[in-house]
Amino acid sequence: MDRTRIRARGDEVAVPDVPDVALGEFLADLGNSALDLSTAVARCTKALGLQHSVVYLADLQQRQLTPLNDVVPNLPIDDSLAGWTYRTQSLRVEESELGGMTAWLPLVDGAERLGVLAVRTPALDPLSLRRGRTLASLLAMMITSKRAYKDTYVCRTRTEPMRLPAEMLRAYLPPRTIGTTRVVSTAVLEPAYEVGGDAFDHALTDSILHASILDAMGHDLASGLTSVVALAACRNARRTGADLPELVASVDAALSKWLPNQFCTAVLTQLDLATGKLRWINCGHPAPLLIRGQRLVPGAMDRDADPPLGMSAVFSATPRGVHEIALEPGDRVMMFTDGVTEARTADGGEFGLERFADYVVRAAATGELAPETLRRLIHAILDSQENRLRDDATILMLEWRLTPRESEAQRR
C-alpha cells in the first residue's frame, strides 16, 4: 500500500495516503448514502485518485453491457474486451483513446455477475489497480443494495417491454447466481420478457444450499401465480427449519388451499455443503443430470417421480420419496424444464437431452465458469429458434467443489 511515514514518540508510524483517507471520509459521511449512483461513482473515483470510471450493467439476457453513469455506446458481451472481462471474471487492460490506460474490472456481488467497471488512469500500476478493484467492490455492493427499489437499474438492463406475467414472476426470483467457496448455484430463464410459469429458487444457510426448479401448468398469469405461491410456501417452510419432506408438504398444502385447480412440476433439493450429500424430491419433473469428471453419468439421478406439486392428495396418499446421492468435488448437477430439451434446432430437430448434456460436458472440460456455461447454452438454444421458444426454458446448475485451502492441500 502507498503510505507516508510520520514520527511519533521516536518511532516511524505508517498512515494511509491522501486518496485512502478521502475514500474513508466519503464512506463515513452519512449524507453520501442518498446520492444517485452517477454522483457516487464520480466522487468515489476522485477520492481514490483515479481519472474516470464507467459502470456497465449486463442486460437481462446477458447479451450486452449498458453504461449506467456515462453517455457511451453499449458493448457486446460476446465481442469486446469488456465482455471478455464479464465472461471470465478477469482483468483486461487496453490503451485508452483519450490517453492513458483503461482497466476493465468485473462487477461481482458475492457470486453474481452484475457487469463490468471501466477505470481510466494515466498509468496502470499496482496501486491504481488495487484502488480500481476497491472501487469495483464498493460499487457492486451499492448497486445490489439499491436495485430492488431503483427502477433506473431495471430499465437500463431491459431491451424490450416485459409482459405482466413475467414482471410478476421475476419480482420473486432470487439473483441468477449465488455461492460460497464450497458451492455455486446459477440459473437462466427464457423467454426473458414473456416467461409464464417456469421459475427457480436457491438460497444458502451456513451449512445447506437449497435449490429448486419449477414448471407450472399453462403459460399465463395463473401459471406465474402458481409458481409465485409455490416459491413463497417453499421459502416460508425452510425459514422455519422444515426438512425437505415437510417443505414439499407445505407447498402442496398452499397450492391445494389457494389455487386448487393449478399444479406445477418441480425438483427440490438440499445440499450439505460440508459432506456433498444431495437430497432431492422429484415432483413429476424431468430427472436432474449429474456431470462428473467431465462426463455425463447416465441415469445417476433417475428415480420414479412423485405427482406434481398441488396434486399429491389427489393421486397418492403415500409420502413423497426422498432420494440421496453423494457428490464428489467438481460435480455439476443440472436441473431443467422440458422447454430446454424440446427446443428446436436450426434443422427442425429437437435440441434433445444428449445435445444438452454434451454442451455442458464440453464447457466443463475447458474450465469455463458455471454461469458462463449457462449463458452460452441458453443463447445457443435461443439463436437456433430466432428467439421464439415453443415453451419456457429454464436451467439451474449447482457445482459442489473443494475450498481453496482443500484444493491447495490436495495439490501438495
N, C-alpha and C positions, 0 to 999 in steps of 0.2 A: 504494500500500500504506500502511496505517496504521502510522506509525513514531513513535518518540520520538527526541529529539535529546540526545546527550551530547557533552561536550567531551573531546578527547584531544590533548594537546600543542598546545592552542590552536585546533584545528580542530574543526568540527562533524562528528560521525560518526552515520550513520543505523543504528539497530539495530531488529530486529523487535520488535513489541509483544508483550505477555504471552501472548495466545492462540497466536500463531505459535510462540513459544518452547515453550509447553506441548505443542503438537502434535509438535514436533520431539523433545521429551523422551519422549513416548509412543512414537513410532516407533523411537527409539533403544533403548528398554527391550526386550531380547530376551524377557523374561518375558511380554510382551504378545502375542507371536506365537501363543501357545497358547490365547488367550482365545476363548470362544464368541462368535459374531457379535453377539448382543444386547448383551453387555457391552462389546465393542469399539466398537459403534456409539455406545453411551451415553458412553463415555469420550472417543472422538474428537469427538463433538458438544460435550461440555463443554470439551474442550481448545481447540476453535475458537471458543468463546464463543457458541455457538448454543443456543437454548432447548430444542428437542426435534427428533428426526428419526425417520422410519419408513422402512424398506426394504420395497418391494413387488416381488415377482418375478412375471414373466409365466408363466402355466401352459403346459403342453406344447403346447396347441393355440392359444395366444395369444388367448384369449377373455377372460381376467380377470387382475387383478393381486392377488396374495395377500400379505398382510403377513407379514414374517419375524420382526420383533422387537417386535411390539406386538399387543394384543388389540383389533383394529378390523376392520370388515367388509371383505370382498373388494370390489374395484372393477371394473366392466366396462370393458374396453378400448375398446369402441365407443361408450360413452355416459358419459364422465366427463372431468373436467379432467385427472386423472392419465392416463387413456387417451389423451387428445389429446397429452400430452407423449410418451408411448410411441410413438404413431403417427408423429408428426412430428419427434421428437428435438429438441424446442424447449422452452424455459422457459415455464411458465404460473404465474401468481400469483393468489391469492384471499385474501380476509379469512378468518381462522380463527374457527371457532365458539368457541374457547377464548381468543380475544383475540389481537391481533397479526396477522401475515400468515403464510400458508403458501406456500412456493415449491415447485413440482413440477419436479424436475430429472431428466433422463434418466440411467439407469444403463447405461453402454455400456463394453464392454471391446473396444478396437480398433474393429471394425465391428459387433460382435454386440450386439443389444439384449437386456439382461438384465431390465429392469424400470424402475422409477422410484424416486426418493428424495423423500420429503416432508420439508421443513425448515421448522419453525415458529420464528419470530423476532418480537420485539416490533415491529420496523420493518425494512423491506427497503431497504437502501442498498447502494451498490457494494461496500463492504467485506464485509457479511454475505452478499451474493450470491457474491462471489469465494470466501468460505470454504465456502459451500454446494456450489459446484462442486468445490472441493478435496476435500470430504468424499465427494461422489459418485464422483469418480475413484478415490479411495483404496478405497472400499467395493467398487467394481466389480472391482478387482484382487483384493481379498480373497476375494470370492465365487468368482471364476473359479479361484483357486488352491486352494480347498478343496472345491468341489462334487464333484470326482471321487471323494472318499472320505468326504464328509459326507452321509449319507442324509437328513439333515434338509432339505437344499435340494431333493433329488429328490422327497421326499414332499410338500413344500409346492407343488411345481409339477405334481402329478398330481391329477386329479379322479376317477379310477376305477382299478381294478386293471389291471395290464398282463399280457398273456399271455406265456408263456415265449419263443416265437419273437421277439416284439417286444423283450422285455427283452434277449435275446442280441444282436440286431441293433443296437439303439440304443446298446449299450455300445461299439460300434465306429464309430459315426458321429462326424464332426467337429462343431464348432459350426455352427449354422444359417447364420451369415453370417461371412465373413472379407473383408478388403480392405485396400487402401492408398489413397494419394492418387490412384493411377492406375487402380485396378480394384476392383470389389466383386463377390463371388460369394455368392449366397444361395439357400437351398433350403427347401422344405416337403415333408412326407411324411405321408400319411394312408392308412388309419385309424391314428391315433396309438398306440392301445393294442393293435391286433391286426395290425399290418403283418406280412407274410410274407416276401417276397423282394425287394422294392424297396429300393434303397439309393442314396446319393450320397456323393461324396467331393470335397473341394477342399483345396488346400494351396498355400503360397507359398514360393518362393525369392526371392533378391534380384532375379531377372530374369524369372521364369516363374510363371504361375498354372497349376496342374494342376487340372482339374475333370472329374469323371466322373459318369455316372448308370448304374445297373444295374437289371435286372429279371430275377430268377431264375425258373426254371420251378417252378410249383406255388405253394402257399400254406400251407406247413407248416414244421416245424423244419428239414427238409432244405433247403428253399428259403432260409431265413435263413442256414444254414450255408454254402450255396453263395456267397451274397453276401459273407459274412464272409471266406471263403477268397480270393475274388476281390479284396476290398479289401486284405487282408494282402499278397497277392502283388504287387498294384499298388504299394503303399507301399514294400515291400521293394525292388522294382526301381528305383523313382525315387530312393530314398535312396542307391542305389549309382551314380547317374548314368546310368541307362539312358535311351536315346532312346525316342520313342513306339513304334516297331515292336518294339524289344526288350522294352519294358514289357508290351505286349499279349502277346507270345510267352511271357513269364514267367507271366502269368495263365492262358493256355491250358495251359501245362505243369503248373501247380499243380492246376488242375481235373481234367485228364486223369489225374494221378497219384493224387490224394486223393479225388476224387469223380467217378469215370469215368462214372457214369450221370446226372450233373447238368450243366446248362448255364445260361447266362444271356445275354441280350442286353445291349448296352451301347454308350454313346458315350464315348470317352476323348479328352480334349483337352489341348493345351498352348498357352498364350497368351504370346507375347513381350510383356512389359509396356512395353518401350520403343517397339517398332515397331507393335504391334497385329496382328502376323501370328498367325493362329489356325490350328493344325494339329489334325486330328482323324482318328480311325478309327471307323467305324461297324460294329459287330458285330451285325447283324441287328435293329437298333433303329429306331424312328421317327426320321426326319431332323430335326435341330435347325431352329429358325426364327431368322431374322435380322430384327430391327426397327431400321430406320434412318430418321432424320428423321421420327419419329412415324408411321411406316407400315411395314407388313409388306412385305418384299422377296420376292415369290413365287419359290419354288424356289431361293433363293440357296444353300442348303446341301444340296440334294437330290443325292445320289450313290448309285451302286449299293452296296448294303450287303454286307459280308462275312458269313460264317457266325457264329453266336453264339459267345461265349467257351466254350471246352471242347469245341467241335465242329469246329474248323478242320482238324485232321488227318483227320477222317472225310470231310468234304465237299470239301476243296480242299487241294492241295499248293502252290498259288501264294502268294506273300507277300500280306499284307493291304495294302489300298490306303490310303495316307496322303494326305489331302486338305488343301488350304490355302485361306485366304481372308484378304484384308487388311481388317481392321476400321477404321472411322473413329471419331473421338472421339464418344462418346454412343451408339454402337451397343449394342444389347442382344441377346444370344444366348440362346435358350430351348431347354433340353433337357427332355424329359418322357417319362413312361411312358404306355402306351396306356390305363391306368386313368383318365387325365385326360380324353382326348378321347372315350372310350367311356362316361363317366359319363352318367347320365340327368338330364334337366331335369324340372321340375315337371309338364310336359305329356307326359312319357314319351319325348320325343325324346332323341337323343344330344347331349351338350354340344358335341362336334364341334370340329374344328381351327379353323374360321372364327370361331366364337364365342370360343374360347380366345385366338386371336391378337388379335381385336378388343378384348378386355378389356385386354390388356397395352398395346396401342397407345393406347387412351384414357387409361390411367393414365400412360403416358409423356408424353402431351400436357399433363397437369396438373402435371408436375414431381414427381410422387409418388416417394418413396424406393423403391428396388427391393425391400427386404424387406417394406415395407408393401403393395406391389402383390401380392406372392405370398401374403401373409397374407389379404388380402381375396379374392383369387381362389380360394384353396383353400376358404375359408369359403362362397363362393358355390356352389361345386360340392357341398360337404357339405350345405349347407342345402337345396338343391334335392332332395336324396335323404334328408332326415331322418337324416343321419349314417350311412347304410347304403350304402356304396360296393360296387359289384359286383366291383371289383378294386382293388389297391393303386394309389394315385395319388401320383406324385412329380414335382416340378418343380424344376429348377435353372436359375437365370438369372445370367449374368455380364454385367457392364457395363464396357466399356473407356472411359476418359474422359481429358480433359486434367488435368494437375496444376493446383492453384490458381494457380501462377505463370504457366503457359502460358495459362490462361483469362484472366488479367489482361492479359497481353501481347497476346492476340488482341483483347480489347475496345479496346485502345489503337490 
